[in-house]
């Protein structure tokens, strides 16, 4: 802030050049605030009248409210950068995480070897394989009750649970099963619609609780045959550099506070068969926090599937841990293809395997193309709910 005394010093050269003093100038020039109002006021008024007359051109579209990001960056709320970001470092400066610039252009056309066969990257057509049709619309009577922030899942009086009722039906044909999850959906309308349309209905879709229009996206996904997971933000080891957001479960929070945040997350939508972690490397290491989470899952009849971070965690709930994060090493068609080869090997050895990918165009493209060849390669594509066990 500049003092009056300082302003007089800054004005001195101009005063000396013109021969005018502060006293002489003061009576002729209007105060600066009045100049600002005189210039900016009409502009704001005209802008407001135009908006009121024309309306919002984007009214009715799903939206995400968040800070302004760098040009061409994919929109994402603070803290959701682990799956939707890259790390940029400046010599001598602290590491900074920024959203990846992925959604402005389609992926480049490249060739990648997948199990000895060439797969061409690029926007895939909509899924045209077999489907069992839409899943039952949510909510299902008897499986929900009103909560402080929305409808919450409950176990029905006849024993039905969301983990079963909202899961996609599946019947094994005896071949090794491979389940695929695409997470981080709901933030970007175009990429979310691409995942729903391009991926086979056996693919499980995982949605971000912070996304606007969340119930609409879940309804659309289930109408296309996709079962749905809901992501729970959890504290990572590098918090606060990586922030799970205002409703993240924190290891230092009281059980009551975490329960309140978890209720907010679960109340955001209906129709999901289970929860999955977003971040969480620190929270998952908390015995108290995870035991409380498993208690809630068990009481509400929900499953839990993690990205491999909670592989050693056990609890009396239906659950599974991912064998591989398919685009966690490098975001390229070639790298994803190699990860799929590893997933195939795991399925042959164990009878089943679970892979997780993020909401990137190139990831969705490669998974869609692999899925069309899955049967010919000797695998049965399965929803994630079909590879769960009770631990």
Order of alpha helices (4+ residues) and beta strands (2+ residues): alpha-alpha-alpha-beta-beta-beta-beta-beta-beta-alpha-beta-alpha-beta-alpha-beta-alpha-beta-alpha-beta-beta-beta-alpha-beta-alpha-beta-beta
